[in-house]
Amino acid sequence: MNLVLFDLDNTLLSGDTDVEWLDFLIEQGILPESERQANLEMDRRYRTGEADALEYVRFYLRFYPPLERAALMGLREKFIPARIEPRMLPAARELVQRQRKNNLLAIITATNRFLTEPIAAAFGIEHLIATEPQMRDGRFTGDIVGPPCMREGKITWLEQWLQSRSASLGDFPESWFYSDSINDLPLLERVTHPVAVDADARLAAIARQRGWRSLSLR
């Protein structure tokens, strides 16, 4: 058995889940229109690698604490079909299906588990490694448990997940990681088959220099 890892946002999806979620909350009247520009600026800083990992995840989780979990669940039920399902790329579904046979598949994403669990299920991927939002007394606190599942943090969370299965990355004869982002360079460098998917300019340049496979799912 080999290991196949997929980034989610702008890789399997033609968009970013956190960005879409914040925009959706504005659309629903939960957040003011003034948050839209801040959303675009954080997305830009994330794409270029400028945003600090904790700053990034806390930016999006700060909108959760004022809302009851039941209200968030209701919003999520509307959000997935409205904003995510149209961004689930057909070619991404086909890629997942091709890689499924005799492989262990997981999505590994900086986006929090609350938002990404139903998306992983929609792709038919059982295993999800994600940033873990902190909860207290049944409510989100706006903070996280452990490090963000971002940059080197993806390696930390992957190793913990594999350890829970009594395994390590080296136990797999071959491993793949599909990602669009320069933020994922640390994990791309650890697998036997790094794949740049509709990559940003910095990652695309590195992929060319190192002879990594590049593909488009768009």
C-alpha positions as CSV (number, residue, x, y, z in Angstrom):
1,M,0.0,0.0,0.0
2,N,1.2,3.5,-0.9
3,L,0.2,6.9,0.6
4,V,-1.6,9.6,-1.4
5,L,-2.1,13.0,0.1
6,F,-4.2,15.8,-1.3
7,D,-4.2,19.5,-0.5
8,L,-7.8,20.8,-0.7
9,D,-8.1,24.5,-1.4
10,N,-7.1,25.5,-5.0
11,T,-6.1,21.9,-5.6
12,L,-9.1,19.6,-5.4
13,L,-11.3,22.7,-5.3
14,S,-11.3,25.7,-7.7
15,G,-11.2,28.1,-4.7
16,D,-10.4,28.5,-1.1
17,T,-12.9,27.2,1.6
18,D,-12.1,29.8,4.2
19,V,-12.4,32.6,1.6
20,E,-15.7,31.3,0.3
21,W,-17.0,30.8,3.9
22,L,-16.3,34.3,4.9
23,D,-17.9,35.6,1.7
24,F,-20.9,33.4,2.3
25,L,-21.3,34.8,5.9
26,I,-21.3,38.3,4.4
27,E,-23.8,37.2,1.8
28,Q,-26.1,35.8,4.6
29,G,-25.9,39.0,6.5
30,I,-23.9,37.4,9.4
31,L,-20.9,39.6,8.8
32,P,-20.7,43.2,7.5
33,E,-19.7,44.1,4.0
34,S,-16.6,45.8,5.4
35,E,-15.0,42.3,6.0
36,R,-14.8,41.6,2.3
37,Q,-11.7,43.6,1.6
38,A,-9.9,42.1,4.7
39,N,-10.8,38.6,3.3
40,L,-9.3,39.4,-0.1
41,E,-6.1,40.8,1.5
42,M,-5.7,37.7,3.8
43,D,-6.1,35.4,0.8
44,R,-3.5,37.4,-1.1
45,R,-1.0,37.2,1.8
46,Y,-1.6,33.5,2.2
47,R,-1.1,32.8,-1.5
48,T,2.2,34.7,-1.5
49,G,3.4,33.0,1.8
50,E,3.4,36.3,3.6
51,A,0.8,35.5,6.3
52,D,1.9,33.9,9.5
53,A,0.3,30.5,10.0
54,L,-1.3,31.3,13.3
55,E,-2.4,34.7,12.1
56,Y,-4.0,33.1,9.1
57,V,-6.1,30.4,10.9
58,R,-7.1,32.8,13.7
59,F,-8.2,35.4,11.2
60,Y,-10.9,33.0,9.9
61,L,-11.8,31.4,13.2
62,R,-12.5,34.7,14.9
63,F,-16.0,34.7,13.3
64,Y,-17.0,31.5,15.0
65,P,-17.3,32.3,18.8
66,P,-20.3,34.7,18.6
67,L,-22.4,31.9,16.9
68,E,-23.9,28.9,18.6
69,R,-22.7,25.6,17.2
70,A,-26.2,24.7,16.0
71,A,-26.3,28.0,14.0
72,L,-23.0,27.2,12.4
73,M,-24.1,23.8,11.5
74,G,-27.2,25.2,9.8
75,L,-25.1,27.7,7.9
76,R,-22.6,24.9,6.9
77,E,-25.5,22.9,5.5
78,K,-26.3,25.7,3.1
79,F,-22.7,26.6,2.4
80,I,-21.5,23.3,1.1
81,P,-24.0,22.9,-1.8
82,A,-24.0,26.6,-2.6
83,R,-20.3,27.5,-2.6
84,I,-18.3,24.3,-2.4
85,E,-19.9,21.6,-4.6
86,P,-19.7,23.9,-7.7
87,R,-15.9,24.1,-7.0
88,M,-15.3,20.4,-6.7
89,L,-13.5,19.9,-10.0
90,P,-14.5,16.9,-12.1
91,A,-10.9,16.2,-12.9
92,A,-10.1,16.2,-9.2
93,R,-12.8,13.6,-8.6
94,E,-11.3,11.5,-11.4
95,L,-7.8,11.8,-9.9
96,V,-9.1,10.7,-6.5
97,Q,-10.8,7.7,-8.1
98,R,-7.6,6.7,-10.0
99,Q,-5.5,6.9,-6.9
100,R,-7.9,5.0,-4.7
101,K,-7.0,1.5,-5.6
102,N,-4.6,-0.2,-3.1
103,N,-3.6,3.2,-1.7
104,L,-4.2,5.0,1.6
105,L,-5.8,8.4,0.8
106,A,-6.1,11.5,3.0
107,I,-6.8,15.2,2.5
108,I,-4.4,17.4,4.5
109,T,-5.4,21.0,4.7
110,A,-4.8,24.2,6.7
111,T,-8.5,24.9,6.7
112,N,-10.3,23.9,9.9
113,R,-11.9,20.5,10.4
114,F,-15.4,21.9,11.0
115,L,-15.6,23.2,7.4
116,T,-13.6,20.5,5.7
117,E,-15.1,17.3,7.1
118,P,-18.2,17.4,4.8
119,I,-16.0,18.2,1.9
120,A,-13.7,15.3,2.4
121,A,-16.8,13.1,2.7
122,A,-18.1,14.5,-0.6
123,F,-14.9,13.5,-2.3
124,G,-15.2,10.0,-0.7
125,I,-12.0,10.4,1.2
126,E,-12.2,8.8,4.6
127,H,-9.2,10.4,6.2
128,L,-8.8,14.1,6.9
129,I,-5.9,15.9,8.5
130,A,-6.8,19.5,9.2
131,T,-6.3,22.4,11.6
132,E,-8.2,21.6,14.8
133,P,-10.4,24.4,16.1
134,Q,-10.6,24.7,19.9
135,M,-13.9,24.3,21.6
136,R,-15.0,25.1,25.1
137,D,-18.4,24.4,26.6
138,G,-19.7,23.5,23.2
139,R,-18.6,26.7,21.5
140,F,-15.7,27.5,19.3
141,T,-13.1,29.8,21.1
142,G,-11.5,31.2,17.9
143,D,-8.3,29.5,18.7
144,I,-6.8,26.1,17.7
145,V,-5.5,22.9,19.3
146,G,-1.9,22.3,18.5
147,P,-0.1,24.0,15.6
148,P,-1.9,25.1,12.4
149,C,-1.9,22.3,9.8
150,M,0.1,24.6,7.5
151,R,3.6,24.7,6.2
152,E,5.8,22.6,8.5
153,G,2.7,22.0,10.6
154,K,1.4,19.7,8.0
155,I,4.4,17.4,8.6
156,T,3.7,17.5,12.3
157,W,0.0,16.6,11.9
158,L,0.8,14.0,9.3
159,E,3.4,12.3,11.5
160,Q,0.9,12.3,14.5
161,W,-1.8,10.8,12.3
162,L,0.5,8.1,11.0
163,Q,1.7,7.3,14.5
164,S,-1.9,6.8,15.5
165,R,-2.0,4.1,12.8
166,S,1.4,2.6,14.1
167,A,3.1,3.8,10.9
168,S,5.5,6.4,9.6
169,L,6.0,8.1,6.2
170,G,9.0,5.8,5.6
171,D,6.8,2.7,5.8
172,F,5.2,3.5,2.5
173,P,7.2,2.4,-0.6
174,E,5.8,5.4,-2.5
175,S,4.0,8.6,-1.4
176,W,2.3,11.3,-3.3
177,F,1.3,14.9,-2.3
178,Y,-0.8,17.0,-4.7
179,S,-0.7,20.8,-3.9
180,D,-1.0,24.2,-5.6
181,S,0.8,26.2,-3.0
182,I,4.3,27.3,-2.0
183,N,3.1,27.0,1.6
184,D,3.2,23.2,1.1
185,L,6.8,23.1,0.0
186,P,8.0,21.4,3.3
187,L,5.7,18.4,2.8
188,L,6.2,18.3,-1.0
189,E,9.9,17.8,-0.2
190,R,9.2,14.8,2.0
191,V,7.2,12.6,-0.3
192,T,8.6,10.4,-3.1
193,H,6.2,12.0,-5.7
194,P,5.6,15.7,-5.2
195,V,3.0,17.0,-7.7
196,A,2.3,20.7,-8.4
197,V,-1.3,21.2,-9.3
198,D,-2.3,24.5,-10.9
199,A,0.6,25.8,-8.9
200,D,1.3,29.4,-7.9
201,A,4.2,31.1,-9.5
202,R,6.8,30.3,-6.9
203,L,5.8,26.6,-6.6
204,A,5.7,26.3,-10.4
205,A,9.2,27.6,-10.7
206,I,10.5,25.1,-8.1
207,A,8.7,22.3,-9.8
208,R,10.4,23.1,-13.1
209,Q,13.8,23.4,-11.5
210,R,13.5,20.1,-9.7
211,G,11.7,18.1,-12.4
212,W,8.6,17.6,-10.3
213,R,5.4,16.6,-12.1
214,S,3.0,19.4,-12.8
215,L,-0.7,19.1,-13.8
216,S,-3.9,21.1,-14.1
217,L,-7.3,20.0,-12.9
218,R,-9.0,23.1,-14.2
